[in-house]
């Protein structure tokens, strides 16, 4: 994965030179349980419904700051307006646009859904590549920059609309025991902006066209960190049982709830090789 890009590509990534800047299993085991657990006590969606009634941007900002401290992330005062605007415009889940896809297949066992196979069409995504000390820090800081782009810091000067999921592209070595610290956070442009994507003021955000892709997806709940991602990748690889079918060193974590949610709804995506 190039630093400026978001698209996934195949190929080996297990060479010693590429291991620089990656987090090993030994590193993960040295983290404390508190560091690896999600510190949010409730969803921003639920908190926002209460706070929005009071029109209190300060309360929303303070809530974000409290949650972010648990991930060693700082939320600056300049985030107050984007947080308030995002909460106000997304009051109620029905107003959130989902990235469109075609369901190709569902794999079940004893009534339990194991994974789905989906087809996603070509589309414009706003992407930013981050390289913080931890995955949680990278997605938090990346998401805040994307939020500012969604909320007026764009060439049309208006709120663009929220889409789900917000995705992050991660890379691992060949045996899925090492995860790179460099991740890409990406936001799918709403349908009304796909033809002419608004340009970001932040030059770290890049508008890219992602080609049509077939992905295998598996849902999971809870925090997303280096440990849980490695576990989910290995679990999905075992379920598929055909490692040559998918790209082996780049994966997508799709998030359907805010990073502050204590029981996040997520998916791991494997990209089918072309």
C-alpha positions in Angstrom: 0.0 0.0 0.0 1.5 3.3 -1.0 1.5 6.0 1.6 -0.5 8.3 -0.6 -3.0 5.7 -1.7 -5.8 3.6 -0.4 -6.1 0.7 -2.8 -5.1 -2.8 -1.8 -2.7 -4.8 -3.8 -1.4 -8.4 -3.8 2.2 -9.6 -3.4 4.4 -10.8 -0.6 5.3 -8.4 2.3 7.4 -10.6 4.5 10.9 -9.3 3.6 13.1 -8.0 6.4 13.1 -4.5 4.9 9.3 -4.3 4.9 9.2 -5.4 8.6 10.4 -1.9 9.6 7.6 0.1 11.2 5.5 -3.0 11.9 4.1 -4.2 15.3 5.1 -7.8 16.2 3.2 -10.3 18.3 5.8 -9.7 21.0 5.0 -6.0 21.0 1.3 -6.8 21.4 1.8 -9.1 24.3 3.6 -6.3 26.2 0.6 -4.1 26.1 -1.6 -4.1 29.2 -5.1 -5.3 29.1 -6.4 -1.8 29.8 -4.5 -0.4 26.8 -6.0 -3.0 24.5 -9.5 -2.7 25.7 -12.0 -0.1 24.5 -12.6 2.6 27.0 -15.8 4.1 25.7 -18.8 3.7 28.0 -21.5 4.4 25.4 -22.0 5.3 21.8 -21.6 8.8 20.5 -24.9 8.2 18.7 -26.7 7.7 22.0 -24.8 10.5 23.8 -25.5 12.8 20.9 -29.2 12.3 21.1 -29.3 13.6 24.6 -26.7 16.4 24.1 -28.2 17.5 20.8 -31.5 18.3 22.6 -29.5 20.8 24.8 -27.6 22.1 21.7 -24.4 21.7 23.8 -21.3 21.6 21.5 -19.1 21.9 24.6 -20.6 18.8 26.2 -20.1 16.8 23.0 -16.5 17.9 22.7 -15.8 17.0 26.3 -17.4 13.6 25.8 -15.1 13.0 22.8 -12.1 14.2 24.7 -12.8 11.9 27.6 -13.2 8.8 25.4 -10.2 9.7 23.3 -7.9 9.9 26.4 -8.5 6.2 26.8 -6.8 5.7 23.4 -4.1 8.3 24.2 -5.6 10.6 21.6 -6.0 14.3 22.0 -9.1 16.0 20.6 -8.5 19.7 20.0 -11.0 22.6 20.5 -11.2 23.0 16.7 -13.1 19.7 16.6 -16.1 21.2 18.5 -17.9 22.4 15.4 -17.4 19.3 13.2 -18.5 17.1 16.1 -21.6 19.2 16.7 -22.4 19.3 13.0 -21.9 15.6 12.4 -24.1 14.8 15.4 -26.8 17.2 14.3 -26.9 16.1 10.7 -26.8 12.4 11.6 -29.6 12.5 14.2 -31.1 9.1 13.5 -29.5 6.2 11.7 -31.9 6.5 8.7 -30.0 9.5 7.4 -26.8 7.6 6.9 -26.0 6.3 3.5 -24.4 2.9 3.2 -21.8 2.0 0.6 -23.8 0.1 -2.1 -23.0 -3.5 -2.8 -24.5 -6.7 -4.4 -24.7 -9.7 -2.2 -23.2 -12.7 -4.1 -23.2 -15.5 -1.4 -23.8 -16.2 2.3 -21.9 -19.0 4.0 -23.7 -20.4 7.0 -23.2 -23.3 9.4 -25.9 -24.5 11.8 -27.9 -21.3 11.2 -24.9 -19.1 12.0 -23.6 -16.7 9.4 -19.9 -17.3 8.9 -19.1 -14.8 6.1 -20.6 -13.1 3.0 -19.3 -12.6 -0.5 -20.1 -9.1 -1.9 -19.4 -7.1 -5.0 -18.7 -3.4 -4.7 -18.8 -1.1 -7.7 -16.1 1.5 -8.6 -16.4 4.7 -6.6 -14.7 7.8 -5.2 -13.3 7.6 -1.7 -11.6 10.3 0.4 -8.5 8.7 1.9 -5.8 9.6 4.4 -2.8 7.5 5.4 -1.7 7.7 9.1 1.2 6.3 10.9 0.8 6.8 14.7 2.1 4.6 17.5 -1.0 2.4 17.6 -3.8 1.4 15.3 -6.3 3.1 17.5 -4.5 6.4 17.4 -4.2 6.2 13.6 -7.9 5.6 13.0 -8.9 8.3 15.6 -6.7 11.0 14.1 -7.5 9.9 10.6 -11.2 9.9 11.3 -11.1 13.4 12.8 -9.4 14.7 9.6 -12.1 13.0 7.5 -14.7 14.6 9.8 -13.4 18.1 9.1 -13.5 17.3 5.3 -17.1 16.1 5.6 -18.1 19.2 7.7 -17.4 22.2 5.4 -13.6 21.9 5.0 -14.1 21.1 1.3 -14.5 23.0 -2.0 -18.3 23.2 -1.8 -18.2 24.6 1.8 -21.1 22.5 2.9 -21.8 19.3 4.9 -21.3 16.4 2.5 -23.3 13.7 4.4 -22.2 10.6 6.3 -21.7 7.2 4.7 -21.0 3.8 6.3 -18.8 2.0 6.8 -15.7 4.1 7.4 -13.0 1.7 6.4 -9.3 1.3 7.2 -6.8 -0.5 5.0 -4.2 -2.5 7.0 -1.2 -4.5 5.9 0.4 -7.6 7.5 3.2 -10.0 6.7 2.5 -13.2 4.9 1.7 -15.3 7.9 -0.6 -12.6 9.5 1.5 -12.3 12.7 2.7 -8.7 12.1 0.6 -5.6 11.4 1.9 -2.4 9.9 1.6 0.8 11.9 0.7 2.6 8.7 -3.0 2.5 8.0 -5.3 4.3 5.5 -8.7 5.7 6.7 -11.2 6.1 3.9 -14.7 7.6 3.5 -17.0 6.8 0.6 -18.4 9.9 -1.1 -22.2 10.0 -1.0 -24.0 9.3 -4.3 -24.8 12.9 -5.0 -21.0 13.8 -4.9 -19.7 10.7 -6.8 -19.7 12.5 -10.2 -17.9 15.6 -8.9 -16.2 14.9 -5.6 -15.6 18.1 -3.5 -11.9 18.7 -3.0 -10.5 18.7 0.5 -8.7 21.7 2.0 -6.4 19.3 3.9 -3.7 18.2 1.4 -3.2 15.0 3.3 -6.6 13.8 2.2 -6.6 12.3 -1.3 -9.7 11.6 -3.5 -9.2 8.3 -5.2 -11.3 6.1 -7.5 -11.3 2.6 -6.1 -12.0 -0.1 -8.8 -14.9 -2.5 -8.6 -14.0 -5.3 -6.2 -15.3 -8.6 -4.8 -14.8 -9.0 -1.1 -15.4 -11.7 1.6 -16.7 -10.1 4.8 -17.1 -11.3 8.3 -18.8 -9.4 11.1 -17.4 -8.9 14.6 -18.2 -6.7 17.6 -15.9 -4.8 19.9 -12.8 -2.6 19.8 -10.5 -2.6 16.9 -6.8 -2.8 17.8 -3.7 -4.7 16.7 -4.7 -7.8 18.6 -8.3 -8.0 17.5 -7.4 -7.3 13.9 -4.8 -10.1 13.8 -7.3 -12.5 15.4 -10.1 -11.6 13.0 -7.8 -11.9 10.0 -6.6 -15.4 11.1 -10.2 -16.5 11.9 -11.4 -15.4 8.4 -8.5 -17.0 6.7 -9.3 -20.3 8.4 -13.0 -20.1 7.4 -12.2 -19.4 3.7 -9.8 -22.3 3.5 -8.5 -21.2 0.1 -5.7 -18.7 0.8 -4.8 -18.2 -2.9 -8.3 -16.8 -3.6 -7.7 -13.5 -1.8 -5.0 -10.9 -1.4 -2.8 -12.2 1.4 -1.1 -9.0 2.9 -3.7 -6.2 2.7 -7.1 -6.2 4.4 -9.9 -3.8 5.2 -11.5 -3.2 8.6 -15.0 -1.7 8.1 -16.5 0.3 11.0 -20.3 0.9 11.2 -20.3 2.6 14.6 -18.2 5.5 15.9 -14.7 4.7 17.3 -16.0 5.8 20.7 -18.7 3.1 20.8 -18.1 0.4 23.5 -19.6 -2.3 21.3 -18.5 -1.4 17.8 -20.1 -3.1 14.9 -17.2 -4.0 12.5 -16.4 -6.3 9.6 -13.1 -7.7 8.3 -12.9 -7.7 4.5 -10.7 -9.9 2.3 -10.2 -8.7 -1.3 -10.6 -11.4 -4.0 -7.7 -11.5 -6.4 -8.4 -10.5 -9.9 
